[in-house]
Amino acid sequence: MKFNINNFINTSDQRSKIVDFQDLDHIDGVSISAVSAGLYKYKRDELVLFYFRDGANYASVYTQSNLISENLKWNKKIKAKKIFALLINTRNANALTGTEGYEALKKISLELSSKLTEVQKRDEDKPKQISSKEILFGCTGTIGEKFPLEKIKNSLPDLVNKIKYTQNKLIWMKAAMGIITTDLKPKLSMAETKIGSSTIKVYGIAKGSGMIYPNMATTLGYIFTDANLSSSILKDILKNNIKTTFNAISCDGDTSTNDMVSIFSTSKVNHPEIKRFSDSRLKNFNKAVHDVLLNLAKQVVSDGEGASKLISINCINCKTEKDAKNISSKIANSLLVKTAIAGEDPNWGRVAMAIGNSNLKINDQKLSISFGPYKIYHKGSLYKSYDEKKVIDYMKGQSIEIQVDIGQGIKNFKFYTMDLTKKYIEINADYRT
């Protein structure tokens, strides 16, 4: 059964196509709460808690920006074997807030760990003393504004009281909507797979529609699984899958100060023990994580600020994968390419221009360029059967694929982006007003 969210989202963009999402249900070991802390002028959830009552193994990847938020500084210092909570706030990035922003997180972590310890004493047979250093933070929103310490602290009792041990699609939707900023729609994905004969769940949520460019993770993304996997294996899985998912998207060429993607394993499923990433029994799980990450990454691009089209750039037959990624990212970040596609103009010369800007040696006698199923340029000249009217009709669709065949090797890379419309300017010009 599909779950339609049309009635849960208010958006001024009536052209936005809100789609049906997969039904995420219960996953053992994950508890969720979302409340309003009054961070926006209007009431909405903007504080989300994921509570792992028995702890969770974890791994994260973060932005490569030289300026990072205070919550990432906090997260990078965490050395705990297990994490017991992930607290995410929107509206405020807690970036360039200095010592005050960092100390605010310390105070919140002490308060939250104390309250979660009380929950442990109330609900568990063998309660645990949760430490402030067993809590991760995700922050997103405006950079440089004073972090709302008191509003968040005052919301913690309500947040903890509303923890739901049993999940359903509405609770997951509430959490996904609680972390968005300029997004027009929440982003959720799921997959089920097996390790041995045991069924494993992989769930994920993400946010992001602006300040998106792959220089590690390019948004906030959180993956949850009930598999029993060590943090070191989770780290390998995340590293293996991030480059072709969240590191293969761009909306505007800007890398955020707050980017993070994390994976959490609650170890609730009793499956064959996995001691290393290379274990063949991990193959299907690894693919499931990739599928969830790619699904979320493509949702981020599809929901790019002002976007009307999802664009895939498939660069094939390069000497190295690095070259293929270089070329496809140049095309993806070309404002001229993005605006041409917004105008439904098959101006393939702009694609050629972007290829030339890759600083790689390109042989035009081996180069081919196609839009969707239509070959346009082929090995040194316009393709003899090129029919621009057919390509113009193809450009009216919401999903556009550009394929570039370099003809110099066997390595490929696929990149995802969106078109650049007038709406992008409106959204970002009015971001703080």
Summary of the structure (lengths in Angstrom):
residues: 433
radius of gyration: 22.5
end to end distance: 39.6
largest distance: 75.3
contacts: 1505
relative contact order: 0.13
helix: 33%
strand: 25%
